Amino acid sequence: MNIQSLLNEKVSAAMVAAGAPEGTPAAVRQSAKPQFGDYQANGVMGAAKKLGCNPREFAQKVLDALDLGDMVSKTEIAGPGFINIFLNDQWLATQADQALADTRLGVATEATQNIVVDYSAPNVAKEMHVGHLRSTIIGDAVVRTLEFLGHKVTRANHLGDWGTQFGMLIANLELHESRGDDISMELGDIENFYRESKRRYDEDEEFAATARQYVVRLQRGDAYCKEKWEKLVKVTLEQNQRNYDRLNVSLTDKDVMGESLYNDMLPGIVEDLKAKGIAVEDDGAQVVFLDEYKNKDGEPMGVIIQKRDGGFLYTTTDIACAKYRYEHFNADRVLYFIDSRQHQHLMQAWTIVRKAGYVPDSVSLEHHAFGMMLGKDGKPFKTRAGGTVRLADLLDEAETRAKALIAKKNPDMDEAEQREIATTVAMAAVKYADLSKHRTTDYIFDWDHMLAFEGNTAPYMQYAYTRVASVFAKSGVDRDALEGEMVIEHEKEKALVAKLLQFEEAVKSVAREGQPHLMCSYLFDLAGLFSSFYEACPILLAEGQTRQSRLRMAALTAKTIKQGLALLGINTLERM
Ligand code: ARG
C-alpha cells in the first residue's frame, strides 16, 4: 500500500480534468501537522499559476473532479491553495488488516530493473579499515532494499587488486617462500606484510629491480607471477569475508569484480578514444581534455588515461568498468557507494564514458557519496597511536562494550545468552550509527551514543522490537494467528496505523535515493508512535474487539520493525 502514490495519481488526474496539462505533478506529501490532514497536495498552486487562474478557484475545480471514495473522511482547501486530505479511519484499518495478512506487509514490487551496486571495494594486501566500513554498510542496506522491491541486483565488489604495488608484494612473497617461512603466518598480518614489502622496495635496490620486473611480467599474464598474485588476493578475500560475516553483510567471493577484471579492456579503450578524437597525445601520454573541468588557469583540465610508460590509471579502469556494467549486465542503473573525495574522479570518468557513447543517457550512473568517519574530536578517526583503525579491532571493541552493557542490564542472565545478545547488539550498533546519519555529511564515531538505549540508535530500535514482542509472550497469544479486525477508536491508534501504512513509502525512498537514513527515521518515528499508543491504549487489559484490534496493531508494528531492520541488515532479538 502506497498512499502517497495513490493520492498522487488521483489528484493529478483531477487536476487534468480541471484543465491542467497531462502529467502535471500533484506533489502530494505527508502533512507536517495534524491540522493539515494526513497528506497535502502542494502542486495545485503551481499549476494554477501556469494556467493563469486563481489558485483557490482552481483548487475548488480540482476538488470537484476528485473522487477519493471511502479513502478519505474529508478534503479541504487551505491557505493560498493547498489541498488537505484527511484519511478515513475505516479505510486505514482495512488497509492495515490487509498488510498484516501479507508476507510482504503490503509492499508492492516495482517494475524489475537491472541494477549494479558498487560497494565495499577494499584493497588487496591491505586490511579493511573504517573508511571501507561506510561503503560496505550503506551499500549493503540499499542492495537489500532494491532486492526486496523485486529488482535484479548485481553486487560489484570493485576490489583494488591491480597496480604496480603487486611487483613488490610478489617479490616479498617469493623471498619468504625461498626461506621456507610459514606463509600463512606471514600473510596473517597482511598489513604488516605490505609495509615490509614497501620497506624492502625502498631500501634494497636489487629487490626493487626484481619487483619492477614482476610488475611487467604480471601484466603480460606470466603464470609464475599470476600464481603469487592469486595467493595474495585469496588471503585478502578470506580476511575480508570474516568481517562481512560478522557484520551480516551479504557480499561473498562471487561478488568480487576487481580492477584486474578490466585490465584487458584498457588498450582497446585508449585506442578507441584516440580514434574518436576524444583522447590526444600530450607529452607522450594519452590525455582527454575536458571543457567541463577547468584547471586554475581556466583551461580545460587534462585527464590522463595512459601514462608515458604505457601504464593505465584508476580513471581508465573506471571508464572500462562503466562500459562493462552496461554491456555485460544490461544495467538500467549503476550505483556507486564511494566516499566524496572520489567525486571528481568519477565525474571525469563518466564524462568520458558519455562522450564516447559507451553508456547511453537512459542508463543512470549515480555516485552516492558519503563523508568521512571522524573521531569525537572532529578529526579523522584514528587509533590512539595515530594509525588507521582496523575494522576487525573496531568490531571486537564493539562486542566488548556491548557485553558489559548487557551484563549490567541483565545480571541474572547466563553468560552464553549475554554474549549472544551482545554480539547482535554490537554489530547492529556499529551499522545503525552509520546508516542513521545523512550519508553525505561527515560522521562522528561515538561509542557512547551508538550503544545508548535512548535516541535513534540500534539498541533503542532492537529494544522497541522486543517490547512489542513481549506483549505476545506475556499474553500467550500467537501473533501469527490473530483473529478479528482492526478498528480505530483512539487518535493514537490512528497515528500508529497511518505510519504503519507508510512503510512502502520509506522502502521506496531508500531505493530511489540510496539513503538508508530515511528508513532509520521512519522506524524511529514508528517506535515512538507505538510507545504513545501503548501508553494511551492498554492492550492486554482491553477486552473483546478492542483487544483483538490492538493486538493486531501491535503485531503489524512488530513485523514492520523486523522487516525494516532486516532491510538494513540488522537482526532483531525476542528478548534482550
Ligand atoms: N578501492 C578503492 C579505494 O579503496 C575504491 C573503489 C571504488 N569503486 C570504483 N569503481 N572506483 O579507494
Boltz pocket constraint, residues with backbone or C-beta under 6 A from the ligand:
constraints:
  - pocket:
      binder: B
      contacts: [[A, 118], [A, 120], [A, 121], [A, 122], [A, 123], [A, 158], [A, 159], [A, 160], [A, 318], [A, 321], [A, 336], [A, 337], [A, 338]]
      max_distance: 6.0
